[in-house]
Amino acid sequence: MMAFNLKEDREEGHFDESGNFVWAKEEQPMQEDAWLENVSAQEMEGAERARILRQEARTDDEETWTERRATSVFMEVLEEGETVLKALKRLGKKKKGSKGPEQTADMKREFDELTEATDFLMRQGKADVYHTPKEQLVPQAPPPPPVLWEYKSQDGLIQGPFPSSNFVEWQAQVPAVQMRRYEATDVVAKESSAAKDLEDDFDDDDEEKEEDGDGRWVSSDTIDFRRYNR
């Protein structure tokens, strides 16, 4: 004869008002059916619509993020040498009693953008992004192209182009010749702004600036090649 175990019976079911034992597995579908009867079709439709909208929002957000956009966020938000983790700590809400400025609306926006950009890169497989400093997350600008020069030899032939470094010592050793900036479209026409600033710093004399700027020939002894050789 099997012993009566009240605890085990309660786990597997219960006795109803008539004294009949009702198995829990038998009652569960009935309870679910009763719940569904109390939910209107309109409520179910609204819940399904909300679920679809949430899914579409997540999909749209994932599609709008690109590595270029994430890099732009890192460039704007991160400070020099700062990792994502340190930036989130700097921008996040401060605990009571902790030092540091309270989170402003701009800090909240930067915190959210940085979080989303980091999550995007994490989904791309870059697991160490939280501990990577800004300099490794943001591509560094390439150095400006070297300034090139052409000169006329004694027989009138045009020689070059040559970089400024070739003329630093040469200038003191040979007589002056006619020279001009080499303005090839694939080399100089699209110089970076840094290179243009350097040119402005060099061309202190307005007349010389005009001659060098449009590629006119000038005497080599009027050019300080050391200022271009950086």
C-alpha positions in Angstrom: 0.0 0.0 0.0 1.4 3.4 -1.1 1.9 6.0 1.7 -0.2 9.2 1.6 2.1 12.2 0.8 0.2 15.5 1.2 3.1 17.7 0.0 3.6 15.7 -3.2 -0.1 15.7 -3.9 -0.2 19.5 -3.6 2.5 19.9 -6.1 0.8 17.6 -8.6 -2.7 19.0 -8.1 -5.4 19.7 -5.5 -8.8 18.6 -4.2 -11.9 20.5 -5.4 -15.0 21.3 -3.4 -16.5 17.9 -4.2 -13.5 16.1 -2.9 -12.2 15.1 -6.3 -8.5 15.3 -7.0 -7.7 17.6 -9.9 -4.3 17.3 -11.6 -2.5 20.5 -12.1 -1.6 19.7 -15.7 -5.3 19.3 -16.5 -6.3 22.6 -14.9 -3.7 24.8 -16.6 -5.2 24.8 -20.1 -8.6 25.6 -18.5 -7.1 28.6 -16.7 -5.5 29.8 -19.9 -8.8 29.5 -21.8 -10.6 31.5 -19.1 -7.9 34.2 -19.3 -8.3 34.4 -23.0 -12.0 34.8 -22.8 -11.6 37.9 -20.6 -9.2 39.5 -23.2 -11.0 41.4 -26.0 -10.0 41.2 -29.6 -9.3 44.9 -29.5 -6.8 44.5 -26.7 -5.1 41.6 -28.4 -4.8 43.6 -31.6 -3.4 46.6 -29.7 -0.8 44.4 -28.0 0.3 42.9 -31.3 0.5 46.3 -32.9 2.7 47.6 -30.1 5.0 44.5 -30.4 5.4 45.1 -34.1 6.2 48.8 -33.6 8.8 48.0 -31.0 10.4 45.5 -33.4 10.4 48.0 -36.2 11.9 50.7 -34.0 14.8 48.3 -33.1 15.3 47.3 -36.7 15.3 51.0 -37.9 17.8 52.0 -35.2 20.2 49.1 -36.1 20.0 50.1 -39.8 20.8 53.8 -39.1 24.0 53.0 -37.3 27.1 52.7 -39.3 30.8 52.7 -38.4 31.1 56.2 -39.8 28.4 57.5 -37.6 29.8 55.7 -34.5 33.2 57.1 -35.3 31.7 60.6 -35.5 30.2 60.1 -32.0 33.6 59.0 -30.6 35.3 62.0 -32.2 32.7 64.4 -30.6 32.2 62.9 -27.2 35.5 61.3 -26.1 38.3 63.5 -24.7 42.0 62.9 -25.7 43.2 59.6 -24.4 39.8 58.8 -22.9 38.2 55.3 -23.1 34.5 54.7 -23.6 34.2 53.4 -20.1 35.8 56.5 -18.6 33.6 58.8 -20.7 30.4 57.0 -19.6 31.5 57.4 -16.0 32.1 61.1 -16.6 28.8 61.7 -18.4 26.6 59.5 -16.3 24.4 60.3 -13.3 26.4 60.9 -10.2 25.6 59.0 -7.0 24.7 60.9 -3.9 27.8 62.3 -2.2 30.0 61.7 -5.2 32.2 64.5 -6.6 31.7 65.9 -10.1 29.1 68.0 -12.0 25.5 66.9 -12.1 24.3 65.4 -15.4 23.0 68.0 -17.7 20.7 67.5 -20.8 23.7 67.7 -23.1 25.6 65.2 -21.0 22.6 62.8 -21.1 22.4 63.1 -24.9 26.1 62.4 -25.2 25.8 59.5 -22.7 23.0 57.9 -24.8 24.7 58.4 -28.1 28.0 57.0 -26.8 26.1 54.0 -25.4 24.4 53.3 -28.7 27.6 53.7 -30.8 29.4 51.3 -28.5 26.6 48.8 -28.6 26.7 49.0 -32.4 30.4 48.2 -32.5 29.9 45.4 -30.0 27.4 43.8 -32.3 30.0 44.1 -35.1 32.4 41.9 -33.0 34.6 44.6 -31.4 34.4 43.3 -27.9 37.1 45.5 -26.4 35.6 48.8 -27.5 34.8 49.9 -23.9 38.5 49.9 -23.0 39.8 51.4 -26.3 41.1 55.0 -26.1 39.9 57.6 -28.5 43.0 57.7 -30.6 42.4 54.0 -31.6 38.7 54.5 -32.3 39.0 57.6 -34.4 41.3 57.5 -37.5 44.0 60.0 -37.4 44.2 62.6 -40.2 47.0 61.8 -42.7 49.9 64.2 -42.8 49.7 66.9 -45.5 51.5 66.0 -48.8 55.1 67.4 -49.1 55.6 70.7 -50.9 57.3 70.0 -54.3 59.4 72.4 -56.4 60.6 72.7 -60.0 63.6 74.7 -61.1 65.1 75.8 -64.4 68.6 74.5 -65.1 71.2 76.6 -66.9 70.2 75.1 -70.3 66.6 76.2 -69.6 65.2 72.7 -69.0 62.7 72.3 -66.2 63.9 69.8 -63.5 61.8 68.2 -60.9 59.6 68.1 -59.0 61.6 67.7 -55.8 60.6 67.9 -52.2 61.6 70.9 -50.1 64.1 68.8 -48.1 66.3 68.6 -51.2 66.8 72.3 -51.2 67.6 73.1 -47.6 71.3 72.6 -47.9 71.4 73.0 -51.7 70.3 76.6 -51.4 73.5 77.7 -49.6 75.8 75.8 -52.0 74.7 76.7 -55.5 73.8 80.0 -57.2 70.2 81.1 -57.3 67.9 79.6 -60.0 64.4 80.2 -61.0 62.0 78.0 -59.1 58.2 77.5 -58.7 55.8 75.4 -56.6 54.8 72.2 -58.4 51.1 72.5 -58.8 50.1 69.1 -60.2 46.3 68.5 -59.7 46.9 65.1 -58.2 49.4 66.3 -55.7 48.8 69.9 -54.7 45.4 71.0 -55.9 43.6 69.1 -53.1 46.0 70.0 -50.3 44.6 69.8 -46.7 43.8 72.9 -44.8 46.9 72.3 -42.6 49.1 72.5 -45.7 47.4 75.7 -46.8 47.9 77.2 -43.3 51.6 76.3 -43.6 51.8 78.0 -46.9 50.3 81.2 -45.5 52.8 81.2 -42.6 55.6 80.9 -45.1 54.5 83.6 -47.5 55.0 86.7 -45.3 55.6 88.9 -48.3 52.4 89.7 -50.3 54.2 89.8 -53.6 56.0 86.5 -52.9 52.7 84.9 -51.8 51.1 85.9 -55.1 54.0 84.4 -57.2 54.2 81.2 -55.2 50.5 80.8 -55.1 49.9 80.7 -58.8 53.0 78.8 -59.7 55.1 81.7 -61.1 58.8 81.5 -61.3 60.8 83.2 -58.4 64.4 83.3 -57.5 65.4 80.4 -55.2 67.3 82.7 -52.8 64.0 84.3 -51.8 62.5 81.0 -50.6 63.0 79.7 -47.0 62.8 75.9 -47.7 63.1 75.1 -44.0 59.6 76.4 -43.4 58.2 73.9 -45.9 60.4 71.1 -44.7 58.2 70.0 -41.7 
